[in-house]
Amino acid sequence: MITPILDFGIAIVLAISMVLMISRLFIGPTLYDRVLAVNSFGTKTVLFLAVFSLMVGRGDGLDIALLYALINFIATIAILKFFRYRSLDVALSQMALRRALDGEEDQ
């Protein structure tokens, strides 16, 4: 009897935290704050999917949650790479050159 109530409470807390992440997305002063908010929202979505699949008694929801977690990770890396290099097809040699130039600027 207590497990469904606990699952429902966890789902409500996750939903509230997802709303807070969406608000952070809109008021974040920098790009990296917004990317962090989107990534955190994706993580909360994975947790929500896992809790919801346990609530309804279907284990295949966990597979969907894991797939969404992988997509969330790859999308975050792609967004950060795009805003750093202004392109998604940056060769490794260009990345090494960029790191070398950034290292010289820091000194």
Phi, psi and omega per residue, in radians:
M1 nan -0.614 -3.089
I2 -1.383 -0.428 -3.105
T3 -1.134 -0.781 3.096
P4 -1.108 -0.604 3.118
I5 -1.193 -0.721 3.103
L6 -1.127 -0.758 3.102
D7 -1.074 -0.735 3.131
F8 -1.141 -0.702 3.102
G9 -1.115 -0.728 3.103
I10 -1.120 -0.713 3.126
A11 -1.113 -0.682 3.123
I12 -1.154 -0.776 3.125
V13 -1.082 -0.723 3.104
L14 -1.132 -0.694 3.119
A15 -1.116 -0.705 3.106
I16 -1.131 -0.738 3.125
S17 -1.178 -0.534 3.069
M18 -1.167 -0.669 3.084
V19 -1.121 -0.704 3.093
L20 -1.111 -0.649 3.110
M21 -1.180 -0.652 3.091
I22 -1.132 -0.697 3.110
S23 -1.150 -0.641 3.088
R24 -1.148 -0.574 3.099
L25 -1.070 -0.718 -3.082
F26 -1.420 -0.484 -3.095
I27 -1.830 0.003 -3.122
G28 -1.065 2.239 -3.064
P29 -1.271 -0.502 -3.099
T30 -2.062 2.926 3.105
L31 -1.090 -0.703 -3.081
Y32 -1.204 -0.542 3.024
D33 -1.130 -0.687 3.136
R34 -1.209 -0.711 3.108
V35 -1.134 -0.703 3.090
L36 -1.105 -0.671 3.105
A37 -1.148 -0.716 3.115
V38 -1.152 -0.720 3.121
N39 -1.144 -0.733 3.101
S40 -1.143 -0.665 3.081
F41 -1.090 -0.712 3.101
G42 -1.116 -0.695 3.110
T43 -1.149 -0.732 3.092
K44 -1.127 -0.600 3.101
T45 -1.141 -0.701 3.092
V46 -1.075 -0.796 3.113
L47 -1.105 -0.712 3.129
F48 -1.120 -0.733 3.100
L49 -1.091 -0.684 3.125
A50 -1.149 -0.785 3.124
V51 -1.140 -0.736 -3.126
F52 -1.133 -0.702 3.128
S53 -1.155 -0.582 3.057
L54 -1.248 -0.576 3.124
M55 -1.139 -0.723 -3.090
V56 -1.538 -0.119 3.065
G57 1.408 0.434 3.110
R58 -2.018 2.065 -3.101
G59 -1.345 -0.318 -3.115
D60 -1.268 -0.199 3.036
G61 -1.166 -0.467 3.089
L62 -1.176 -0.611 3.074
D63 -1.118 -0.719 3.109
I64 -1.147 -0.684 3.118
A65 -1.113 -0.725 3.105
L66 -1.149 -0.689 3.089
L67 -1.104 -0.742 3.111
Y68 -1.125 -0.617 3.104
A69 -1.111 -0.734 3.112
L70 -1.138 -0.735 3.117
I71 -1.117 -0.697 3.123
N72 -1.085 -0.762 3.134
F73 -1.115 -0.826 -3.117
I74 -1.136 -0.679 3.127
A75 -1.146 -0.681 3.112
T76 -1.116 -0.768 3.107
I77 -1.109 -0.722 3.139
A78 -1.134 -0.715 3.135
I79 -1.125 -0.805 3.141
L80 -1.128 -0.670 3.111
K81 -1.158 -0.695 -3.138
F82 -1.124 -0.770 -3.113
F83 -1.307 -0.347 3.074
R84 -1.414 -0.794 -3.037
Y85 -1.858 -0.056 -3.121
R86 1.047 0.360 3.095
S87 -2.823 2.684 3.105
L88 -1.661 -0.290 3.075
D89 -1.900 1.376 3.039
V90 -1.776 2.189 -3.131
A91 -1.237 2.758 3.136
L92 -1.092 -0.593 3.118
S93 -1.147 -0.656 3.089
Q94 -1.182 -0.620 3.098
M95 -1.151 -0.702 3.115
A96 -1.146 -0.691 3.098
L97 -1.111 -0.733 3.131
R98 -1.104 -0.719 3.110
R99 -1.120 -0.703 3.127
A100 -1.122 -0.727 3.122
L101 -1.195 -0.667 3.095
D102 -1.135 -0.632 3.102
G103 -1.140 -0.633 3.110
E104 -1.240 -0.614 -3.138
E105 -1.226 -0.524 -3.111
D106 -1.250 -0.431 -3.075
Q107 -1.445 nan nan
